[in-house]
Amino acid sequence: QVQLVESGGGLVQPGGSLTLSCAASGINFSSSATGWYRQAPGNQRELVATISRGGNTFYVGPVKGRFTISRDNAKNTVYLQMNSLNSEDTAVYYCNGRRGDSIYWGQGTQVTVSS
């Protein structure tokens, strides 16, 4: 059984930082690419960042230079370090992982940026 559990969300002031974690069981993050996505109210889920098997990273424009995706293979956990947060970063953040042809999602963690 595959399970992905996100954590680390919360309420943060503009300019603040948060680190999200995505812990997996039943799936090996080091075997395939992993991504962080987010969904704001009324919007579709959108890609935020990815990390490949080899550790190559990709970021969408709005978060480039502010967010950092990383992976701890020993803990089978993927992280998203978020700095200089602003109100447009408010969303539910999800991680995903792949096993074979199937993609799995966590339940999401809420990030709210507000003063």
C-alpha positions in Angstrom: 0.0 0.0 0.0 1.3 3.4 -1.0 1.0 6.3 1.4 2.3 9.8 1.1 2.0 12.2 4.1 2.6 15.9 3.8 3.3 18.0 6.8 4.8 21.4 7.8 2.1 23.7 6.5 0.7 26.5 8.6 0.1 30.2 8.9 3.1 32.4 8.2 3.5 36.2 7.7 4.6 37.6 4.3 8.3 37.3 4.0 8.4 34.3 6.2 9.6 30.7 5.6 8.2 27.2 5.9 9.6 23.8 5.2 7.2 21.1 3.9 7.9 17.4 4.2 6.5 14.5 2.3 7.1 11.1 3.8 6.4 8.0 1.8 5.7 4.4 2.4 5.2 1.7 -0.3 7.0 3.9 -2.8 10.7 4.7 -3.3 11.3 8.4 -3.9 14.8 7.8 -5.2 13.5 5.5 -8.0 11.6 8.2 -9.9 10.9 11.9 -10.1 8.9 13.5 -7.4 7.0 16.7 -7.5 5.4 19.4 -5.3 2.1 20.9 -6.5 -0.3 23.4 -5.0 -3.9 24.3 -5.4 -5.3 27.7 -4.4 -9.1 28.2 -3.9 -10.8 28.4 -7.2 -7.7 27.4 -9.1 -6.5 24.2 -10.7 -3.6 22.2 -9.1 -0.4 23.5 -10.5 3.2 22.3 -10.5 5.6 24.0 -8.1 8.9 22.0 -8.3 10.2 18.6 -9.2 13.3 16.5 -8.4 14.5 13.7 -10.7 16.0 10.4 -9.8 19.4 11.9 -10.3 18.6 14.9 -8.1 18.1 17.4 -10.9 15.6 20.1 -9.9 13.0 22.2 -11.7 11.0 25.2 -10.5 8.2 27.1 -12.0 8.9 30.8 -12.5 7.0 32.3 -9.6 8.9 30.2 -7.0 12.3 30.1 -8.6 15.0 31.5 -6.3 12.6 31.3 -3.3 11.8 27.6 -3.0 14.1 24.6 -2.8 13.1 21.0 -3.3 15.3 18.3 -1.8 15.2 14.6 -1.0 16.5 12.4 1.8 16.8 8.9 0.4 17.5 7.4 3.8 14.3 8.8 5.2 12.4 8.4 1.9 11.2 12.0 2.4 11.0 14.9 0.0 11.1 18.5 1.3 10.1 21.9 0.0 11.9 24.8 1.6 9.9 28.0 1.0 11.4 31.4 1.7 10.1 34.9 1.1 6.5 33.8 1.1 3.8 36.0 -0.2 0.0 35.9 -0.3 0.1 34.3 -3.8 1.8 31.2 -2.2 -1.3 30.5 -0.2 -2.6 27.1 -1.2 -2.9 23.5 -0.3 0.4 21.9 -1.2 0.6 18.3 -2.4 3.5 15.9 -3.2 3.3 13.0 -5.6 5.3 10.0 -6.3 5.3 7.2 -9.0 5.4 3.5 -8.8 5.3 1.8 -12.1 2.7 3.5 -14.3 0.7 4.8 -11.3 1.0 8.2 -9.7 0.1 8.7 -6.0 -0.8 11.8 -4.1 -0.7 12.8 -0.5 -3.6 14.5 1.3 -2.1 17.9 1.2 -1.0 20.5 3.7 -2.4 24.0 3.9 -0.1 27.0 3.6 -1.5 30.4 4.4 0.5 33.5 4.0 -1.2 36.4 5.8 -0.4 39.2 8.2 
